[in-house]
Amino acid sequence: MLTLAIIKPDAVTAGHTGKIIAHLEAEGFRIRAAEMVNLTQERAEQFYDVHRERPFFRPLVTFMTSGPALALALERENAVSHLRDVIGATDPAQAKPGTIRRLYAQSKERNAIHASDSPDNAAREVSFFFPLYGPT
């Protein structure tokens, strides 16, 4: 099963990309595709459209367009649920020790990594960045 992770601009800028990739690989994820992206406002709005009506939508789009990010299509058994466990809670102060967000996130808003939250969203999100893996 594939899922999507995005190493966000805060983690890329802070130089944590390699450590996060190593963490993911140590958890059994295989990288099937990777691309360094500089999201435009339009692309970020498309990607986060499900959150358009939420108060954090505009700040999230602004943050995700603030610098380079690394999109990753990751594969392993139970990829979606396992990745959610590995990254930890959105707020790094509430994330379990050893999770990516506890280790590398700056705040709830600058939380180092995005992960798909369901198999349906994983399929949509992976194909957003990697059309080769689009729905069949």
C-alpha positions in Angstrom: 0.0 0.0 0.0 1.2 3.5 -0.8 0.8 6.6 1.2 2.0 10.2 0.9 4.4 12.1 3.1 5.6 15.6 2.6 8.6 16.9 4.5 7.5 20.4 5.0 9.4 23.7 4.4 10.3 24.1 8.1 12.1 20.7 8.2 13.7 21.1 4.8 15.1 24.6 5.8 16.3 23.3 9.1 18.3 20.5 7.4 16.2 17.6 8.8 15.3 16.0 5.5 17.9 13.2 5.6 17.2 12.4 9.2 13.5 12.1 8.5 14.0 9.9 5.5 16.3 7.7 7.6 13.6 7.5 10.3 11.0 6.5 7.7 13.3 3.8 6.2 14.1 2.5 9.6 10.3 2.0 10.1 10.1 -0.2 7.0 8.9 2.4 4.5 10.3 2.1 0.9 10.5 5.2 -1.1 8.7 4.6 -4.4 8.8 8.2 -5.7 10.3 11.5 -4.4 10.2 15.1 -5.7 11.5 18.3 -4.3 8.6 20.8 -4.9 8.1 24.5 -4.5 4.3 24.6 -4.3 2.6 27.6 -5.9 -0.4 29.1 -4.1 -2.7 27.5 -6.6 -1.2 24.0 -6.2 -1.2 24.3 -2.4 -4.8 25.4 -2.4 -5.7 22.5 -4.6 -3.9 20.0 -2.4 -5.4 21.4 0.9 -8.9 22.1 -0.6 -10.5 19.8 1.9 -9.6 22.3 4.6 -10.7 25.4 2.6 -13.4 26.4 5.2 -11.2 25.9 8.2 -9.5 28.9 9.9 -6.0 27.4 9.4 -6.4 27.0 5.6 -4.9 30.3 4.6 -1.9 30.2 7.0 -1.3 26.6 5.9 -1.2 27.5 2.2 1.1 30.4 3.1 3.4 28.1 5.0 3.5 25.4 2.4 4.5 27.9 -0.3 7.2 29.5 1.9 10.0 27.2 0.7 10.9 23.8 -0.8 9.2 20.7 0.4 9.9 17.0 -0.3 6.9 14.9 -1.5 7.4 11.1 -0.9 5.3 8.2 -2.1 6.0 5.6 0.6 5.1 1.9 0.6 4.8 -0.8 3.3 2.1 -2.9 4.8 -0.5 -0.7 6.7 1.3 2.3 5.3 -1.3 4.9 6.2 -1.8 3.9 9.8 1.8 3.2 10.4 3.0 6.5 9.0 0.4 8.3 11.2 1.9 6.5 14.3 5.5 7.3 13.2 4.9 11.0 12.7 3.0 11.6 16.0 0.4 14.2 17.0 0.0 17.4 15.0 1.2 19.3 18.1 4.8 18.2 18.8 4.3 18.9 22.5 1.6 16.2 22.5 3.5 13.8 20.2 5.0 10.6 21.7 8.8 10.5 22.3 10.7 9.3 19.2 8.1 10.4 16.7 9.1 12.6 13.8 7.1 15.6 15.0 8.4 15.3 18.6 11.9 15.2 17.2 11.8 17.8 14.4 8.7 20.0 14.5 8.8 23.6 15.7 5.1 24.0 16.6 1.6 22.8 15.8 1.7 24.9 12.6 5.3 24.2 11.6 5.1 20.5 12.3 7.8 19.1 9.9 5.7 16.5 8.0 2.4 15.8 6.3 0.9 12.3 6.1 -2.2 11.0 4.5 -4.9 10.3 7.0 -6.9 7.6 5.2 -6.4 5.1 2.3 -8.8 7.2 0.1 -6.8 10.4 0.8 -3.5 8.5 0.3 -4.6 7.5 -3.2 -5.7 11.0 -4.0 -2.6 12.6 -2.5 -0.1 10.3 -4.0 -1.6 10.8 -7.5 -1.6 14.6 -7.0 2.2 14.6 -6.9 2.9 11.4 -8.7 0.4 10.8 -11.5 2.1 7.5 -12.4 0.5 6.1 -9.2 -2.9 7.5 -10.0 -6.1 5.5 -9.6 -6.5 2.6 -12.1 
